[in-house]
Amino acid sequence: MNPKEAVKTIGSILVTKLLFSPLGLVAAGIVLLLIVVPVFMSMASKGENFNLDDPDSNLSAFSGAAGGAYCAPDGELNETLWNEQLASAGVFSGMGDVFREVAAERGIDPVLMAAIALHETARGTSSAVVNKNNPGGLMGADGLMVFDSLEAGIASMGLTLHNRIIKDGLVTIADLGSVYAPIGAGNDPTNLNAHWVPNVTKVVSSLGGLTINCTTSTGEFAQPVPNVTVNSNYGVRIDPFMGAISNHAGVDFACSQPDLIYSAKEGRVVFAEYPVNSSLNTYGNVVVIEHENKLFSLYAHLSQIDVEVGQEVSQLEPIGQCGTTGRSTGDHLHFEIHTGSLFGSRVNPMPYLEGEAEE
C-alpha cells in the first residue's frame, strides 16, 4: 500500500468511528445546528421575497415610484427643512439661493439637485468640493473638474443635470443613478454605487420631498417610506430575539435616522406616544392614524413623534422619524393595518400599499 492509500484508509476509519459513535453524533448535531439554524433564522426573518445575496435588489420590492421619492406635500419647496439642511452642510451653507437660481434657469428640481450635491460631497465636506469647488463629482478629461468658485461649480452641475434630465429624459433618481453611479462599473470594485439611489432618496426626504417628477398617490394607502426595502414580511417568522417561531403582525421597512416617516393615507391621529406601562411598550414610540371605513395604520419604533392626538393629517404628510425605540434590533419602521377598531384585527398591510401615480 502506497502512502496516499494508507492516509485515505486511516482517514476513512477515523471518520467512520467518529460519525457512528455517540460522541461523534453529538458533535455532528452541534455543527449542523450552528450552521443550519442561523441560516434558516436569517432567511425566515427577512421574508420569503428577501434576497439575502443582493439586499439592494429589494429596493424595488413593490416600489414603482416615479421619482424614487415623494413629492413635497404641497408641491412646493419646504423652506424650513431646506434652510436647516443646507445650514449644516459644510461649504453649501448659505448657498441655498444659488441652487434654486441655477435649478430654475435649467428647468430642474432644486431639491433633487441639492440632494445629489449633498450625497456626492459628504454634505459639503469632501476634498472635491472644498478644494476644487466641484459639487457633483463632475469629471473632465483629466479627472475631477476644478472650478474657480463654488457658484461656477454649481452652475456646471446644473447644466449637466439639465442635459441628463431634460435632454436625455432621465427623470427619476434611479435613472440618474444609472449614469452617475452605474452598478457594476469597473471603477467601483466594492459596489458603493449600489447605495447611490437609496442615499440620494433619503437626502431628498430630509429636504421635504421633490417638487418635480415625483410620486403622488391615487387615493389608496401610500408607502410610509419611499423607495422601500422590505426587511420582514407579515405572518409567521422566526422571532429575532427569542429564536422561536412567532407571528409578525405587520411589515418591517428599512430606514435609518433621521429619515422621515409619512402618513400612508389621510386621517386623524388617535394615538401618539411611547406606551411605557402597557404591553405595547415593545413598539417604542407609536403613532396610529384612523382612516375612513374603520381602518387604522400604525407606525412603530419611531425616534421622534411629530404629530399629536386629534391632529388631522394628509396623505404623505411627515408624522415622525425612523428609529429603533422599544424592542428593536436596529433602525426600521414596523407598519401595521388594523381593521374595525384601534388595535383591532391586524391584517397583511401589503395589499393596501398599492396604486401610485406619476405627477
N, C-alpha and C positions, 0 to 999 in steps of 0.2 A: 504494500500500500504506500503510495507516494505521500509526501507531507500535506498537499492540498486536500486529498481524500481523507486523510486522518483528521484534519481540522474540521472538515464538513461533518464527519461521523460523530466526533466528540460534541460538536455544536448541536447536532440533531438530538443526541441523547440528553444533553442538558436542557434543551427547550422542552422536550417531551416530559422529562421529570418535573420541570417547573410548572408546566401547564396542568398536569394531571395530579399534582399534589395539592392538598388543602391550602397550604400557604401560597402556592402558585396561583390557584383560582382566586383567592382573596386579592392578591396583588394585581391580577389581571382585571378584576372587577373595579378596583380603585382607579386604575389607569383609564378604564372606559368611562367611569363617572366623571373624572377630571377633564376628559376630552369631549365627551358627547353632551353632557348636561349643559355646560356653558354655551355650547354652540346652539343647542335647542332653545335655551332660555333667550339667547340673543335674537334668534330668528322669530320666536313667538312674541317677544316683547315689541318687535318692530312692526308686526303686522304682516299678513301674507303677501302684500304687494310691495314690501320694502326691499330694495336691492342692497344687500349688505356689501357687495363688491364695489358698487358705484353709488354711494349715497347722494351725490349731486344729481344723479338722474331722477331722483324723486321730486325734484323741484317742480316737475310738470305732472305730478300725480293726478291732479284734477284742476289745474290752474286755468288755462285758457284765457288768461288776462291779456288784454290788448297791449298794454304798455309794460306789463310786468309789475305794475304798481297802481295804486288807486289814485283817482282824481282828488284834488282838494275838494272838501265837501261843498263849497260854494263855487268851485271852478276858478277861484282866484288865489293868487299867491298869499300864503299865510304870513303876514308881516311879522308877527311875534316870533314864530319859530324860525323864520328866515334870518331875522336880526340876531336871535340868540345863537344859532348855529354858526353863523359866519363870524360873530364877535369872538368866538373862541377857536377860530380856525387859522392860527398862525398868520402868515402873510396875507391871507384873504380878509382879515379883519379890516373893515372899512371899505371893502371892495364890492359890496352888495350892489350898489348902483351901477358899477361898471359891468357886472354880469348881466344886469337887467337891460342896460342900454344896448349891449352887443347882441343879446338874445333877441330883443325887439327888432334890431336892424336886420338880423339874419333870419327872422321868422321861426325861431326855435323856442323851446320851453326853457326859461331861465332856471327852473328847479332842476330839470334834467342836466343842464349844462353845469350848474354848480355842484350837483351830486357827483358827476363824473370827475370834476376837478378835485373835490374833497377826497374821493377814493384814490385817485391816481397819485395824490401828493401827501398821503397820510395826514389829511386835514390841514394842508397848507404848511407842512413842516419838512418835506423831503428836500434833499440837496438840489434836485432838479428845479424845483420852484424857487427855492431860496437863493441859489447861486446862478441859475440860468433863466429865471423868470418864465419857466416852462410849466404851465398849469395843467397840461393834459397828456403828458407822455408823448408829445409831438416829435416825430422822427424826421430827420433830413438825411442827406447823402452821407454825412459824417457822424450820424448817430443823433443823440438828443439835440434838438434845436435850441439855440441861445437867442434871447430877445433882450433888447435894450432896456425894456421896462416891463413890469408885470401887466400893465394895461395893454401893451403890444402883444404880449403872450396870450392874454385872454381874447383879444381881437382875432388872433390867428386861430385859436381854438374854436371860436365862434364860426369862422369861415369853414373850418374842417367839418364841424358838426352840421353846418348848413349843407355842405356837399354830400355828406353821408345820409342825412335825414330827408332833405328836400329833393336833391338830385337823384340819389340812389334809392330812395324810398325805404330806408332802414328806420322805421318809425318807432320800433319797440326797443326796450332795453336789451332784450335777447338778441335782436337783430344787430344792434350796435356792438354787443359783446362779441359777436362772431367776427367783427372786424378789429375792434380794439384789443380783444383778448381771445383769439381763436383757441379753442380747446384742442390739445394735441400738437400745438406748434413746436417746432424744433428748438426754439429758444426758451421753452418753458418745460424743462425736464421734470420739475416737481409738481406740475399740473396746478400751479397757482391760478391760472386763467379760469379754472372751473369756478372760482369764487367771485369772479368779476360781476356777473349778473346779480346774484343774491346780495352782494355787498352794496352795489350801487342802488338796488331796490331799497335796502334798509336806510341808506342815506336819504333817498327820496322821501321815505316815510318820516324821517326825523325833521325834514323841511316842510312837512304838512301835505305832501301829495303833489302829483303832477297837475299841470294846467292845460296840457295839450296831449293828444294821442294817449289817452288813459282809459281805465276801465270804470264803467258805471254799472249799475245793477238794473235788471229788468223788473225788479219788484220782489223776487224771491230772496231767500237768505244769501247774503254775500259772504265771501271768505273773511273771517275776522283777522286773518294775517295774509297779506298779499304774497303772491308767488310762493305758495305754501309748500312745505315739506311735511308729509305725514309720518310722524315718528312711531305712533302706536294706534292701531285701529280700534274701533268699538267691538266689544264682545270678549270672548274667552282669550286669556293670555296668561303668561307667567308673571306673577307679581314681582316687580324689580327689587322689592325689599325682602319679601319672605321667601321667594323662590317657589311658591306654591301656585297652583292653577287658581285663577280668580276671574271675576267678570269685570271688565273695564266698561264703565258706564258712559264713557264719552270717547273723544278722539284727542290725541296729543299732537299739537302742531309745533314745529321747530320755530324758535325765535330767540332773541337774546336782548338783554337790557341795553339800551332803553327803547327798544322797538315799540312802536305804538300798537295797541290792540283796538280794533274797530268794532262798532256795533254791527252785527250781522243783518239787522233789519230795524226799521224804525219802531219805537215803542216807548214804554215808561219804565224807568229803573225802579225795581221793587226790593232790591237787596244790594247793599254795597258796604261791606265790612269784612273784618277778619273775625270769624266766629270762634273766639277763643274757648268759651265754655260750651262747646257743642261738639257733637260727633262730626260736624263738618269742618273742624279745625284743621283737618288734614289738607283742606283745599286752600289754606292760606287766605290771602286777600281775594274776595269773591265779589263779582258783580253779576246780578241776574236782571234781565230785561224781559218784561211782559209784552207780548205782541198780540195781534188780533187772533181770534179763534182759539184762545186759551193755549197759546204756545209760549214757551219761555226759553230763552237762551242763557247759558251760564258760562262765565269766563273765570277760570281759577288760576291760582299761583301768581297773581299779579304782583309786581314790585311796587306799584303805585296805583291808587284808585283816583280817577279824575272826574267822577260823577257822584251824585248823591241821590238818595231815595226820593222818589216823586218827580225827578227830572225827566222831561221828555227829550228823547234823543232821536236824531235822524239816522238813516242808514249810512254806514261808513263814517260815522262821527267817532272820533277817538274817545275811548272810555277809560283808558288806563295804559299801563306799560307792562311789557313782558317781564316775568320774574321767576323766582323759584321759592316763594314763601309756602309755608305749610309742609306737608310730607311730599318732598320732591327730590329727584336725583339731579336736577340742574334746570337751567332756564328752559321754559317751554310754556305753551298755553294749553290747558286742559279745557276742552269745549264740550258742552252738553246741550241737548234739546230735551225739554220736559213738556209733557202734554197733560192737559186737564187742570193742573194746579201747580203752584210753586213747589219745587222739589217733588213733583209728582212722578209719573212714569217716565223713565229715561228711555229714549229711543235712539236708534242709529242716526247721528247728525248728517251723515254723508249725503243721503238723498235730498236733504233740504238745501244743501250748498250747491245749487245748480243755477244756470240761467244768467249769464253775464253778457253784456253787450258792449260794443265799441262805441266810444263817443266820436 
